Amino acid sequence: MASTKNYDIKDLTLAEAGRRKVVWASREMPVMKLIQERFAAEKPLSGIRIAGCLHITTETANLALALQAGGADLVLCASNPLSTQDDAAAALVDYGIPTNAIKGEDAVTYYEHINTALDQKPHITIDDGADLVTTLHTKREDLIENIIGGTEETTTGVIRLRSLEKSGGLRYPIIAVNDAQTKYLFDNRYGTGQSTIDGITRATNILWAGKKVVVCGYGWCGHGIAMRAQGLGSQVIITEVEPVRALEAVMDGYQVMPLSEAARVGDIFITISGDKNVIDTPHLQAMKDGAILANSGHFNVEINIPALENLSSGRREVRPFVEEYSLCDGRRIFLLGEGRLINLAAAEGHPASVMDMSFANQALCMEYLVKNRGKLKTEVYPVPVEIDRQVARLKLDAMGISIDTLTPEQEKYLNSWREGT
């Protein structure tokens, strides 16, 4: 009779623990599963080399496995020094996908890993923040002639790439996956909203009810964070520079004020604007003792950390991902996750069910780039509408939800300017 053993998670190797988490995430990613099955049958990426600079998580692993099933030769690296899940990275290597990423890697190692991913001379780039594309355009220009196109996952990266395009410096076509409706309406709002609150909670174990939470930026990510904080009983204050967004925040029931005013009353400050020095010296000087600072924007520049250091007489780590800065006047300010993406630094990033749609867009856009090789101009493109709608339909089908369709008469009416009431 065969012997059996009940394994505890601590008995598992890092790769096996990661594999289990990858499988767990796949339960919430039915659209990616459907794409992976089709890719395995059709091999639309056969012979295509892909370099991916992404957050190395279990959800990313499911994207990578779909691309591998489609025939791609894939190499991955991290898109943020603190966002890597080491068990997910180990699992990816175990699946045969070279992955260059370590949680907590320094800046030198971070860019070494990017260059290692580029060494395979990719045909397609996948980026989350545009560091891979920037490295290609500034230090590895010799590789650009091989490239068919690329995709960009996040708002910050799209902003950088559109700026590069505007300056005339963009060298190959890139699809702004971030701007797909099935990405930003769900990933940015529900994913960032939940995962940011999750990261801050794991790092601090605070009670949100009754806290004054200042959300700096009211884009789709800011919408999500504000909604979740309010749902937990926080008093939410929005700071904005865009008048339409500020007006929307007012209509959504939040207080809106300049950050110079909010700095004096806030308990928790969350930056999510994509800009530099959103929280700066004057704001730090106005904050009350015990203020907590967190960033959920892509880069660690939204909180002016050098300014915080200049105002401080010392600092110490009081909990994992929580640094206490002792200011010269006796106040204390707590910085979370070194000012990096708190939802990935201290938690696990977006839930798999929203990344299902984001990564479905990624996979289908890479297939689109291969099918349209040589036909696209050197521009930043939106996700094709048919792909966006296909992802939405697949997600609804996976959720067991049916919707109506237009009758021929209704379609004719909508497309006609002649018919009135």
C-alpha positions as CSV (number, residue, x, y, z in Angstrom):
1,M,0.0,0.0,0.0
2,A,1.4,3.4,-1.0
3,S,2.3,5.7,1.8
4,T,0.9,9.2,2.0
5,K,2.1,12.4,3.6
6,N,0.2,15.6,4.5
7,Y,2.4,18.4,3.4
8,D,2.4,21.7,5.3
9,I,3.2,24.9,3.3
10,K,6.5,25.3,5.2
11,D,7.6,21.9,3.8
12,L,7.4,23.1,0.2
13,T,10.2,24.5,-1.9
14,L,9.8,28.1,-2.9
15,A,9.0,27.1,-6.5
16,E,6.3,24.6,-5.4
17,A,4.8,27.1,-3.0
18,G,4.7,29.6,-5.9
19,R,3.1,27.0,-8.2
20,R,0.3,26.5,-5.8
21,K,-0.3,30.2,-5.7
22,V,-0.2,30.4,-9.5
23,V,-2.9,27.7,-9.7
24,W,-4.9,29.5,-7.0
25,A,-4.8,32.7,-8.9
26,S,-5.8,30.9,-12.1
27,R,-9.2,30.0,-10.5
28,E,-10.1,33.7,-10.7
29,M,-8.7,34.2,-14.2
30,P,-11.1,32.3,-16.5
31,V,-10.6,34.6,-19.5
32,M,-6.8,34.0,-19.4
33,K,-7.5,30.2,-19.2
34,L,-9.6,30.4,-22.4
35,I,-6.9,32.4,-24.2
36,Q,-4.2,30.0,-23.0
37,E,-6.2,27.0,-24.3
38,R,-6.7,28.7,-27.7
39,F,-3.0,29.8,-27.9
40,A,-1.9,26.3,-27.1
41,A,-3.9,25.0,-30.1
42,E,-3.1,27.8,-32.5
43,K,0.5,28.8,-31.5
44,P,0.0,32.5,-32.7
45,L,3.3,33.5,-31.1
46,S,5.4,30.8,-32.4
47,G,9.0,32.0,-32.9
48,I,8.4,35.3,-31.2
49,R,10.8,36.5,-28.6
50,I,9.2,38.6,-25.8
51,A,10.9,40.6,-23.1
52,G,8.5,41.4,-20.2
53,C,9.1,44.0,-17.5
54,L,6.2,43.5,-15.2
55,H,5.4,43.0,-11.5
56,I,6.4,39.4,-10.9
57,T,3.3,38.1,-9.3
58,T,1.1,34.9,-9.5
59,E,-1.2,36.8,-11.9
60,T,1.7,37.7,-14.1
61,A,2.7,34.0,-14.1
62,N,-0.7,33.1,-15.6
63,L,-0.1,35.7,-18.4
64,A,3.4,34.2,-19.0
65,L,2.1,30.7,-19.2
66,A,-0.5,31.7,-21.8
67,L,2.2,33.4,-23.9
68,Q,4.4,30.3,-23.5
69,A,1.5,28.1,-24.6
70,G,1.2,30.3,-27.7
71,G,4.8,29.5,-28.7
72,A,6.6,32.6,-27.4
73,D,10.1,32.6,-26.1
74,L,9.7,34.7,-23.0
75,V,12.1,36.3,-20.6
76,L,10.8,38.4,-17.6
77,C,12.2,41.0,-15.2
78,A,10.7,43.1,-12.5
79,S,9.1,46.5,-13.1
80,N,9.6,47.7,-9.5
81,P,12.3,46.7,-7.0
82,L,9.8,45.9,-4.2
83,S,6.9,44.3,-6.2
84,T,8.4,40.8,-6.8
85,Q,6.8,37.8,-5.2
86,D,9.9,35.6,-4.8
87,D,7.8,32.4,-4.8
88,A,6.1,33.5,-8.0
89,A,9.5,34.2,-9.6
90,A,10.8,30.7,-8.5
91,A,7.7,29.1,-10.0
92,L,8.1,30.9,-13.3
93,V,11.7,29.6,-13.6
94,D,10.4,26.1,-12.7
95,Y,7.9,26.5,-15.6
96,G,10.8,27.1,-17.9
97,I,10.4,30.9,-18.1
98,P,13.7,32.8,-17.3
99,T,12.8,35.4,-14.7
100,N,15.2,38.0,-13.4
101,A,13.7,39.5,-10.3
102,I,14.3,39.6,-6.5
103,K,12.1,41.4,-4.0
104,G,14.1,44.3,-2.5
105,E,16.7,44.4,-5.3
106,D,18.8,47.6,-5.5
107,A,18.8,50.0,-8.4
108,V,21.9,48.5,-10.0
109,T,20.5,45.0,-9.9
110,Y,17.1,46.2,-11.2
111,Y,18.7,47.6,-14.4
112,E,21.0,44.6,-14.7
113,H,17.9,42.5,-14.8
114,I,16.2,44.7,-17.4
115,N,19.3,44.4,-19.6
116,T,19.4,40.6,-19.2
117,A,15.8,40.5,-20.5
118,L,16.8,42.6,-23.4
119,D,19.8,40.4,-24.2
120,Q,17.5,37.9,-25.9
121,K,16.8,40.5,-28.7
122,P,13.1,40.6,-28.3
123,H,10.5,41.0,-31.1
124,I,7.9,42.3,-28.6
125,T,8.2,44.2,-25.3
126,I,5.7,44.2,-22.5
127,D,6.2,47.1,-20.1
128,D,4.7,48.3,-16.8
129,G,6.0,51.8,-16.3
130,A,8.2,52.1,-19.5
131,D,11.6,51.4,-17.9
132,L,12.2,48.6,-20.4
133,V,11.3,50.8,-23.4
134,T,13.3,53.7,-22.0
135,T,16.4,51.5,-21.6
136,L,16.0,50.3,-25.2
137,H,15.7,53.9,-26.5
138,T,18.7,55.2,-24.5
139,K,21.2,52.4,-24.0
140,R,20.2,49.4,-26.2
141,E,19.2,51.1,-29.4
142,D,21.0,48.5,-31.5
143,L,18.2,46.0,-30.6
144,I,15.3,48.2,-31.8
145,E,15.6,46.9,-35.4
146,N,14.3,43.5,-34.2
147,I,11.2,44.8,-32.6
148,I,7.7,44.4,-34.0
149,G,5.9,46.4,-31.3
150,G,5.2,46.6,-27.6
151,T,2.5,47.0,-25.0
152,E,2.3,49.2,-21.9
153,E,0.4,48.2,-18.8
154,T,0.1,51.3,-16.6
155,T,-0.9,55.0,-16.7
156,T,2.6,56.3,-15.8
157,G,4.2,54.3,-18.6
158,V,1.6,55.5,-21.2
159,I,2.3,59.1,-20.1
160,R,6.0,58.6,-20.7
161,L,5.5,56.9,-24.0
162,R,3.2,59.6,-25.3
163,S,5.7,62.2,-24.3
164,L,8.4,60.2,-26.2
165,E,6.1,59.9,-29.2
166,K,5.4,63.7,-29.1
167,S,9.1,64.5,-29.0
168,G,9.7,62.3,-32.1
169,G,11.8,59.8,-30.2
170,L,9.5,56.7,-30.3
171,R,11.1,54.0,-32.5
172,Y,8.4,51.3,-32.7
173,P,4.6,51.0,-32.3
174,I,3.2,50.4,-28.8
175,I,-0.3,49.6,-27.7
176,A,-1.5,51.4,-24.5
177,V,-3.2,48.5,-22.8
178,N,-3.8,50.7,-19.7
179,D,-6.3,52.7,-21.7
180,A,-8.6,49.7,-22.6
181,Q,-11.9,50.1,-20.9
182,T,-11.7,46.6,-19.6
183,K,-8.4,47.6,-18.0
184,Y,-8.7,51.0,-16.4
185,L,-12.4,50.9,-15.4
186,F,-11.7,47.7,-13.4
187,D,-8.0,47.2,-12.7
188,N,-7.4,50.8,-11.8
189,R,-10.6,51.4,-9.9
190,Y,-11.3,48.1,-8.2
191,G,-7.9,46.5,-8.3
192,T,-5.9,49.5,-7.1
193,G,-8.6,50.6,-4.7
194,Q,-8.7,47.2,-2.8
195,S,-5.0,46.4,-3.0
196,T,-3.9,49.8,-1.8
197,I,-6.1,49.6,1.3
198,D,-4.9,46.0,1.7
199,G,-1.2,47.0,1.6
200,I,-1.6,49.8,4.1
201,T,-3.6,47.6,6.4
202,R,-1.0,44.8,6.3
203,A,1.8,47.2,6.9
204,T,0.2,49.1,9.8
205,N,-2.8,47.2,11.2
206,I,-4.6,50.5,11.5
207,L,-8.4,50.9,12.0
208,W,-9.7,52.9,9.0
209,A,-13.0,54.0,10.6
210,G,-12.8,57.6,11.7
211,K,-9.5,58.3,10.1
212,K,-9.1,61.3,7.8
213,V,-7.7,59.9,4.6
214,V,-6.2,62.3,2.0
215,V,-6.1,60.9,-1.5
216,C,-3.8,62.9,-3.8
217,G,-5.2,62.5,-7.3
218,Y,-8.7,61.6,-8.4
219,G,-8.1,59.6,-11.6
220,W,-9.5,56.1,-11.8
221,C,-7.1,54.7,-9.3
222,G,-7.9,57.6,-6.9
223,H,-11.6,56.8,-7.4
224,G,-11.0,53.3,-6.2
225,I,-8.9,54.2,-3.2
226,A,-11.4,56.8,-2.1
227,M,-14.3,54.5,-2.5
228,R,-12.7,51.7,-0.4
229,A,-11.5,54.1,2.3
230,Q,-15.0,55.6,2.6
231,G,-16.5,52.1,2.7
232,L,-14.4,51.3,5.8
233,G,-15.6,54.4,7.6
234,S,-12.9,56.9,6.8
235,Q,-13.5,60.6,6.2
236,V,-12.0,61.1,2.7
237,I,-10.4,64.3,1.4
238,I,-9.4,64.6,-2.2
239,T,-6.7,66.9,-3.5
240,E,-6.6,67.6,-7.3
241,V,-5.1,70.0,-9.9
242,E,-7.6,69.1,-12.6
243,P,-10.9,71.1,-12.1
244,V,-13.2,68.5,-13.8
245,R,-11.9,65.7,-11.6
246,A,-12.1,68.0,-8.5
247,L,-15.7,68.8,-9.3
248,E,-16.5,65.1,-9.8
249,A,-15.0,64.3,-6.4
250,V,-17.3,67.0,-4.8
251,M,-20.3,65.4,-6.6
252,D,-19.2,62.0,-5.3
253,G,-19.5,63.3,-1.8
254,Y,-15.9,63.9,-0.8
255,Q,-14.2,67.0,0.7
256,V,-12.0,68.7,-1.8
257,M,-9.3,71.1,-0.8
258,P,-5.7,72.1,-1.5
259,L,-3.1,69.7,-0.1
260,S,-1.7,72.6,1.9
261,E,-4.9,72.6,3.9
262,A,-5.4,68.8,3.9
263,A,-1.8,68.4,5.3
264,R,-2.9,70.0,8.6
265,V,-5.8,67.6,9.3
266,G,-5.0,64.3,7.5
267,D,-4.1,61.0,9.3
268,I,-3.2,59.0,6.2
269,F,-1.9,60.4,2.9
270,I,-2.0,58.3,-0.3
271,T,-0.5,59.6,-3.4
272,I,-1.8,58.3,-6.7
273,S,-1.2,61.1,-9.3
274,G,1.8,59.9,-11.3
275,D,3.6,63.2,-10.7
276,K,6.7,64.2,-8.8
277,N,6.9,65.7,-5.3
278,V,3.1,65.8,-4.8
279,I,3.8,65.7,-1.0
280,D,6.6,68.2,-0.6
281,T,8.4,70.2,2.2
282,P,5.6,72.6,3.0
283,H,3.1,69.7,3.4
284,L,5.5,67.7,5.6
285,Q,6.1,70.8,7.8
286,A,2.3,71.1,8.3
287,M,1.5,67.5,9.1
288,K,0.5,66.4,12.6
289,D,2.4,64.0,14.7
290,G,1.9,60.4,13.6
291,A,0.9,61.1,10.0
292,I,1.2,58.1,7.7
293,L,2.4,58.4,4.1
294,A,1.9,55.9,1.4
295,N,2.3,55.9,-2.4
296,S,0.3,53.8,-4.9
297,G,1.7,55.6,-8.0
298,H,4.2,53.7,-10.1
299,F,7.4,55.4,-9.1
300,N,8.7,56.4,-5.7
301,V,8.8,60.1,-6.6
302,E,5.4,61.3,-5.5
303,I,6.5,61.7,-1.9
304,N,9.6,63.9,-1.6
305,I,11.6,61.5,0.5
306,P,14.9,63.6,0.4
307,A,12.9,66.5,1.8
308,L,11.5,64.2,4.5
309,E,15.0,63.1,5.4
310,N,16.2,66.7,5.5
311,L,13.5,67.6,8.0
312,S,14.4,64.6,10.2
313,S,16.9,64.0,13.0
314,G,16.7,60.2,12.6
315,R,14.7,57.3,11.3
316,R,14.1,53.6,12.2
317,E,12.0,50.7,11.0
318,V,9.2,50.1,13.5
319,R,7.4,47.4,11.5
320,P,8.1,45.7,8.1
321,F,7.5,48.3,5.5
322,V,7.0,51.1,8.1
323,E,9.8,53.6,8.7
324,E,9.4,56.2,11.5
325,Y,11.0,59.6,10.7
326,S,11.7,61.7,13.8
327,L,11.4,65.3,12.8
328,C,13.7,67.9,14.3
329,D,10.6,69.6,16.0
330,G,9.6,66.3,17.8
331,R,6.9,65.2,15.4
332,R,6.9,61.7,13.8
333,I,6.0,60.9,10.3
334,F,5.6,57.3,9.1
335,L,6.6,56.3,5.5
336,L,5.3,53.0,4.1
337,G,7.2,50.8,1.7
338,E,10.0,53.2,1.0
339,G,7.5,55.3,-0.9
340,R,7.1,52.6,-3.5
341,L,3.9,50.9,-4.7
342,I,2.4,50.0,-1.3
343,N,-0.1,47.5,-2.8
344,L,2.8,45.4,-4.1
345,A,5.5,46.3,-1.5
346,A,3.4,45.2,1.5
347,A,0.7,43.1,-0.1
348,E,0.1,41.0,-3.2
349,G,-1.1,43.6,-5.7
350,H,-4.4,43.5,-7.6
351,P,-6.8,40.6,-7.1
352,A,-6.6,38.0,-9.8
353,S,-10.1,38.5,-11.1
354,V,-9.3,42.1,-12.3
355,M,-5.9,41.1,-13.7
356,D,-7.7,38.5,-15.7
357,M,-9.0,41.3,-17.9
358,S,-5.8,43.4,-17.9
359,F,-3.7,40.5,-19.0
360,A,-6.3,39.2,-21.5
361,N,-5.8,42.5,-23.2
362,Q,-2.0,42.1,-23.0
363,A,-2.1,38.6,-24.6
364,L,-4.6,39.5,-27.4
365,C,-2.7,42.7,-28.2
366,M,0.5,40.8,-28.6
367,E,-1.3,38.5,-31.0
368,Y,-2.6,41.6,-32.8
369,L,1.0,43.0,-33.1
370,V,2.2,39.8,-34.7
371,K,-0.7,39.6,-37.1
372,N,-0.1,43.2,-38.1
373,R,3.7,43.1,-38.3
374,G,5.0,45.8,-40.5
375,K,1.6,47.5,-40.9
376,L,1.6,49.8,-37.9
377,K,3.1,53.3,-37.8
378,T,5.4,54.3,-35.0
379,E,2.8,55.6,-32.6
380,V,1.1,54.8,-29.2
381,Y,-2.1,53.1,-30.2
382,P,-5.3,52.4,-28.2
383,V,-6.4,48.8,-27.7
384,P,-8.5,47.9,-30.7
385,V,-12.2,48.2,-29.8
386,E,-12.9,44.6,-30.9
387,I,-10.3,43.3,-28.4
388,D,-11.7,45.4,-25.6
389,R,-15.2,44.1,-26.3
390,Q,-14.0,40.5,-26.7
391,V,-12.4,40.6,-23.3
392,A,-15.7,42.0,-21.8
393,R,-17.8,39.3,-23.5
394,L,-15.5,36.6,-22.3
395,K,-15.5,37.9,-18.8
396,L,-19.3,38.1,-18.7
397,D,-19.6,34.5,-20.2
398,A,-17.2,33.3,-17.5
399,M,-19.4,34.9,-14.8
400,G,-22.5,33.3,-16.3
401,I,-24.0,36.6,-17.3
402,S,-26.0,37.2,-20.5
403,I,-26.8,40.5,-22.0
404,D,-29.2,41.8,-24.7
405,T,-28.3,42.3,-28.4
406,L,-29.7,44.9,-30.7
407,T,-32.4,43.9,-33.2
408,P,-31.7,44.8,-36.9
409,E,-34.3,47.5,-36.6
410,Q,-32.6,49.0,-33.6
411,E,-29.2,48.9,-35.3
412,K,-30.7,50.6,-38.3
413,Y,-32.3,53.3,-36.1
414,L,-29.0,54.1,-34.3
415,N,-27.1,54.3,-37.5
416,S,-29.6,56.6,-39.3
417,W,-29.7,60.3,-39.1
418,R,-33.0,60.6,-40.9
419,E,-35.3,58.9,-38.4
420,G,-36.5,61.0,-35.5
421,T,-39.2,60.4,-32.9
